[in-house]
Amino acid sequence: MNYSERIEGLFQEYERQRNSLAEMQARMSALSATATSPRQEVSVTVGQNGVLTDIQFPSGAHKRLTTADLTRLVLDTYADAKEQVMNQAADVLAPMLPDGLDAHKLVRGQAGADAFLPKEPRMVTSVRELLTRGPE
């Protein structure tokens, strides 16, 4: 394969990755999760990034709770829904990430600086070969 064909192949791979990224962004923006408290007092729905999108009280059971207990129950149920949507986001993101990068840590803001800018830059093998050998 000559130099021009290799460069063309790299551009095609770039386009494929760009299209995959656009699809991933669409999937990420559509994420949603709903959690319901164990006794059905409250149901909480969150969207992408854990943003609260709905809260329902499907039964009258919440009326028997103190304000403090209801507050705790809503917050716990919200946390459950947020955890679900974060797991969904990690599952969508994982195939796009380089080997060794933990998608679950990344979506939770727990990935270290090396996850974004490793000590040695990542480089596609074919690009590294081209730089080493030069044009054919």
Backbone hydrogen bonds in HBPLUS format (Angstrom, degrees):
<---DONOR---> <-ACCEPTOR-->    atom                        ^
c    i                          cat <-CA-CA->   ^        H-A-AA   ^      H-
h    n   atom  resd res      DA  || num        DHA   H-A  angle D-A-AA Bond
n    s   type  num  typ     dist DA aas  dist angle  dist       angle   num
A0006-ARG N   A0002-ASN O   3.03 MM   4  6.33 156.1  2.09 153.9 161.2     1
A0007-ILE N   A0003-TYR O   2.95 MM   4  6.23 158.8  1.99 152.3 158.2     2
A0008-GLU N   A0004-SER O   2.87 MM   4  6.08 161.0  1.91 148.8 154.4     3
A0009-GLY N   A0005-GLU O   2.88 MM   4  6.07 153.9  1.94 143.6 151.0     4
A0010-LEU N   A0006-ARG O   2.92 MM   4  6.22 148.4  2.02 144.9 153.5     5
A0011-PHE N   A0007-ILE O   2.97 MM   4  6.32 154.1  2.04 150.3 157.1     6
A0012-GLN N   A0008-GLU O   2.94 MM   4  6.24 153.8  2.01 148.8 156.3     7
A0013-GLU N   A0009-GLY O   2.95 MM   4  6.18 155.7  2.01 145.3 151.9     8
A0014-TYR N   A0010-LEU O   2.89 MM   4  6.14 149.6  1.99 143.7 152.6     9
A0015-GLU N   A0011-PHE O   2.98 MM   4  6.29 157.7  2.03 148.9 153.7    10
A0016-ARG N   A0012-GLN O   2.96 MM   4  6.26 157.2  2.02 148.9 155.2    11
A0017-GLN N   A0013-GLU O   2.93 MM   4  6.17 161.0  1.97 150.0 154.9    12
A0018-ARG N   A0014-TYR O   2.84 MM   4  6.07 153.0  1.92 148.5 156.9    13
A0019-ASN N   A0015-GLU O   2.91 MM   4  6.13 159.6  1.95 151.1 155.7    14
A0020-SER N   A0016-ARG O   2.97 MM   4  6.20 154.5  2.04 146.0 153.5    15
A0021-LEU N   A0017-GLN O   2.91 MM   4  6.13 149.5  2.00 144.4 152.6    16
A0022-ALA N   A0018-ARG O   3.03 MM   4  6.35 153.4  2.10 146.6 153.3    17
A0023-GLU N   A0019-ASN O   3.03 MM   4  6.32 156.9  2.09 147.8 153.7    18
A0024-MET N   A0020-SER O   2.89 MM   4  6.12 154.9  1.95 145.8 153.2    19
A0025-GLN N   A0021-LEU O   2.89 MM   4  6.12 157.0  1.94 150.5 156.2    20
A0026-ALA N   A0022-ALA O   3.12 MM   4  6.36 153.3  2.19 143.7 150.2    21
A0027-ARG N   A0023-GLU O   2.99 MM   4  6.29 158.4  2.04 149.3 155.3    22
A0028-MET N   A0024-MET O   2.81 MM   4  6.04 156.6  1.86 152.1 159.0    23
A0029-SER N   A0025-GLN O   2.99 MM   4  6.17 157.5  2.04 146.6 151.7    24
A0030-ALA N   A0027-ARG O   3.22 MM   3  5.24 138.6  2.40  96.6 108.0    25
A0031-LEU N   A0028-MET O   3.21 MM   3  5.39 166.1  2.23 108.5 112.6    26
A0033-ALA N   A0046-VAL O   2.98 MM  13  5.54 153.2  2.05 152.7 158.8    27
A0046-VAL N   A0033-ALA O   2.88 MM  13  5.54 159.1  1.92 159.5 165.7    28
A0035-ALA N   A0044-VAL O   2.86 MM   9  5.42 157.3  1.91 154.7 160.1    29
A0044-VAL N   A0035-ALA O   2.80 MM   9  5.42 161.3  1.84 162.9 167.2    30
A0037-SER N   A0042-VAL O   2.88 MM   5  5.58 164.6  1.90 164.5 169.3    31
A0040-GLN N   A0037-SER O   2.94 MM   3  5.12 165.0  1.96 119.8 121.0    32
A0043-SER N   A0056-GLN O   2.82 MM  13  5.03 155.0  1.89 146.6 148.3    33
A0056-GLN N   A0043-SER O   2.79 MM  13  5.03 161.9  1.82 152.5 157.9    34
A0045-THR N   A0054-ASP O   2.89 MM   9  4.96 171.9  1.90 142.6 142.8    35
A0053-THR N   A0045-THR O   2.86 MM   8  5.61 170.2  1.87 143.1 145.9    36
A0054-ASP N   A0045-THR O   3.23 MM   9  4.96 149.1  2.34 138.5 132.3    37
A0047-GLY N   A0051-VAL O   2.76 MM   4  5.17 157.4  1.81 145.8 151.4    38
A0050-GLY N   A0047-GLY O   2.92 MM   3  5.43 135.4  2.12 145.9 143.4    39
A0051-VAL N   A0048-GLN O   3.43 MM   3  6.19 167.0  2.44 119.9 122.1    40
A0063-LYS N   A0060-GLY O   3.02 MM   3  5.70 154.6  2.09 119.6 126.6    41
A0064-ARG N   A0061-ALA O   3.19 MM   3  5.79 160.0  2.24 115.5 120.8    42
A0065-LEU N   A0062-HIS O   3.18 MM   3  5.43 163.4  2.21 109.2 114.2    43
A0070-LEU N   A0066-THR O   2.86 MM   4  6.07 162.1  1.89 157.8 162.9    44
A0071-THR N   A0067-THR O   2.88 MM   4  6.02 158.3  1.93 148.2 154.6    45
A0072-ARG N   A0068-ALA O   3.01 MM   4  6.22 166.0  2.03 149.6 152.8    46
A0073-LEU N   A0069-ASP O   2.91 MM   4  6.05 158.2  1.95 145.7 152.2    47
A0074-VAL N   A0070-LEU O   2.86 MM   4  6.06 161.0  1.89 152.7 157.2    48
A0075-LEU N   A0071-THR O   2.97 MM   4  6.19 166.6  1.98 154.1 157.8    49
A0076-ASP N   A0072-ARG O   2.85 MM   4  6.02 158.9  1.90 150.6 156.7    50
A0077-THR N   A0073-LEU O   2.94 MM   4  6.05 159.9  1.98 146.9 152.5    51
A0078-TYR N   A0074-VAL O   2.84 MM   4  5.99 155.2  1.90 148.7 156.2    52
A0079-ALA N   A0075-LEU O   2.93 MM   4  6.12 155.5  1.99 143.7 150.3    53
A0080-ASP N   A0076-ASP O   3.03 MM   4  6.34 149.3  2.13 142.4 150.4    54
A0081-ALA N   A0077-THR O   3.03 MM   4  6.34 162.1  2.06 150.5 154.4    55
A0082-LYS N   A0078-TYR O   2.83 MM   4  6.06 161.2  1.87 155.2 161.1    56
A0083-GLU N   A0079-ALA O   2.93 MM   4  6.07 155.7  1.99 145.2 151.4    57
A0084-GLN N   A0080-ASP O   3.06 MM   4  6.35 154.9  2.13 146.7 153.2    58
A0085-VAL N   A0081-ALA O   3.05 MM   4  6.37 160.3  2.09 152.1 156.4    59
A0086-MET N   A0082-LYS O   2.91 MM   4  6.10 150.1  2.00 148.4 157.2    60
A0087-ASN N   A0083-GLU O   2.99 MM   4  6.21 153.9  2.06 147.4 153.8    61
A0088-GLN N   A0084-GLN O   3.00 MM   4  6.31 152.6  2.08 144.8 152.7    62
A0089-ALA N   A0085-VAL O   2.91 MM   4  6.12 157.3  1.96 143.9 149.9    63
A0090-ALA N   A0086-MET O   2.95 MM   4  6.20 157.5  2.00 146.8 152.6    64
A0091-ASP N   A0087-ASN O   3.00 MM   4  6.21 154.5  2.06 145.6 152.4    65
A0092-VAL N   A0088-GLN O   3.01 MM   4  6.32 148.6  2.11 148.4 156.8    66
A0093-LEU N   A0089-ALA O   2.91 MM   4  6.07 158.7  1.96 151.3 157.5    67
A0094-ALA N   A0090-ALA O   2.85 MM   4  5.75 154.9  1.92 150.6 155.9    68
A0096-MET N   A0093-LEU O   2.94 MM   3  5.64 150.0  2.03 127.0 135.8    69
A0097-LEU N   A0094-ALA O   3.14 MM   3  5.40 158.9  2.18 112.3 118.8    70
A0101-LEU N   A0098-PRO O   3.24 MM   3  5.97 159.8  2.28 142.2 142.4    71
A0106-LEU N   A0102-ASP O   2.98 MM   4  6.21 157.0  2.03 150.0 157.4    72
A0107-VAL N   A0103-ALA O   3.01 MM   4  6.21 166.5  2.03 156.2 156.4    73
A0108-ARG N   A0105-LYS O   3.23 MM   3  5.20 134.2  2.45  95.8 108.3    74
A0110-GLN N   A0105-LYS O   2.76 MM   5  4.72 159.2  1.80 154.8 149.3    75
A0109-GLY N   A0106-LEU O   3.12 MM   3  5.21 164.0  2.14 107.8 111.8    76
A0115-ALA N   A0112-GLY O   2.98 MM   3  5.57 151.0  2.06 113.9 122.4    77
A0116-PHE N   A0113-ALA O   3.03 MM   3  5.56 140.9  2.19 111.7 121.2    78
A0117-LEU N   A0113-ALA O   2.98 MM   4  6.16 173.6  1.98 162.8 164.9    79
A0127-VAL N   A0124-VAL O   2.95 MM   3  5.36 126.0  2.25 109.4 123.2    80
A0128-ARG N   A0124-VAL O   3.05 MM   4  6.39 161.1  2.08 157.0 162.9    81
A0129-GLU N   A0125-THR O   2.90 MM   4  6.18 157.8  1.95 154.6 160.5    82
A0130-LEU N   A0126-SER O   3.07 MM   4  6.25 156.5  2.13 140.2 146.1    83
A0131-LEU N   A0127-VAL O   2.95 MM   4  6.21 159.4  1.99 153.4 158.7    84
A0132-THR N   A0128-ARG O   2.97 MM   4  6.16 146.4  2.09 143.7 153.2    85
A0133-ARG N   A0129-GLU O   2.87 MM   4  6.04 169.1  1.88 157.9 159.9    86
A0134-GLY N   A0130-LEU O   2.70 MM   4  5.19 148.9  1.80 136.9 147.5    87
